[in-house]
Amino acid sequence: MKTFTSTSTEPYDRHFYIVTYEDGRTYTYDDYELVRLHYFQQADTTGSKVTVMDKQQYNHSATKGFK
């Protein structure tokens, strides 16, 4: 049996999620558990989709700025 250990205690935040319905409604979530909660609370999810988007990471401390 393989075991895995956590290498970080920081929250996982590489993605955000967009729930889209055929009637034009959209909902955006930063946490997948909130997407699941949204889905389970809906009476009808026919024709809906979840798009997983990569967050763009930008390290401001690495910028040099203007001279």
C-alpha positions as CSV (number, residue, x, y, z in Angstrom):
1,M,0.0,0.0,0.0
2,K,1.3,3.4,-1.0
3,T,1.1,6.3,1.5
4,F,1.4,10.0,0.7
5,T,2.4,12.8,2.8
6,S,1.5,16.5,2.5
7,T,4.4,18.7,1.5
8,S,2.5,21.9,2.2
9,T,-0.1,23.2,4.6
10,E,-1.0,26.0,2.3
11,P,-4.4,25.9,0.6
12,Y,-4.5,24.5,-3.0
13,D,-5.3,27.5,-5.2
14,R,-4.0,26.7,-8.7
15,H,-7.5,26.7,-10.3
16,F,-10.8,28.4,-10.2
17,Y,-14.1,27.0,-11.5
18,I,-16.8,28.5,-13.7
19,V,-20.3,26.8,-13.6
20,T,-22.2,27.7,-16.8
21,Y,-25.9,27.0,-17.6
22,E,-27.5,27.0,-21.0
23,D,-29.8,29.9,-20.0
24,G,-26.7,32.2,-19.5
25,R,-26.3,31.9,-15.7
26,T,-22.6,31.7,-14.6
27,Y,-21.1,31.2,-11.2
28,T,-17.4,31.4,-10.4
29,Y,-15.8,29.6,-7.4
30,D,-12.3,29.5,-6.1
31,D,-12.8,26.2,-4.2
32,Y,-13.9,22.9,-5.7
33,E,-15.9,22.0,-2.6
34,L,-18.1,25.1,-3.2
35,V,-18.7,23.9,-6.8
36,R,-19.8,20.5,-5.5
37,L,-22.1,22.2,-2.9
38,H,-23.6,24.4,-5.7
39,Y,-24.3,21.4,-7.8
40,F,-26.0,19.4,-5.0
41,Q,-28.2,22.4,-4.2
42,Q,-29.6,22.7,-7.7
43,A,-32.8,21.0,-8.7
44,D,-31.7,20.6,-12.4
45,T,-28.2,20.7,-13.7
46,T,-29.1,19.5,-17.2
47,G,-27.0,21.3,-19.8
48,S,-24.7,22.8,-17.3
49,K,-20.9,22.5,-17.3
50,V,-17.9,23.2,-15.1
51,T,-14.9,24.8,-16.7
52,V,-11.6,24.5,-14.7
53,M,-9.3,27.5,-15.2
54,D,-5.7,27.9,-14.3
55,K,-5.0,30.9,-12.1
56,Q,-2.2,33.1,-13.4
57,Q,0.4,33.3,-10.7
58,Y,2.4,36.5,-10.6
59,N,5.2,37.1,-8.0
60,H,5.2,40.8,-7.4
61,S,8.3,40.5,-5.2
62,A,10.3,39.3,-8.3
63,T,9.7,42.5,-10.3
64,K,12.4,45.0,-10.5
65,G,10.3,48.0,-11.3
66,F,11.5,51.1,-13.1
67,K,15.0,52.6,-12.7
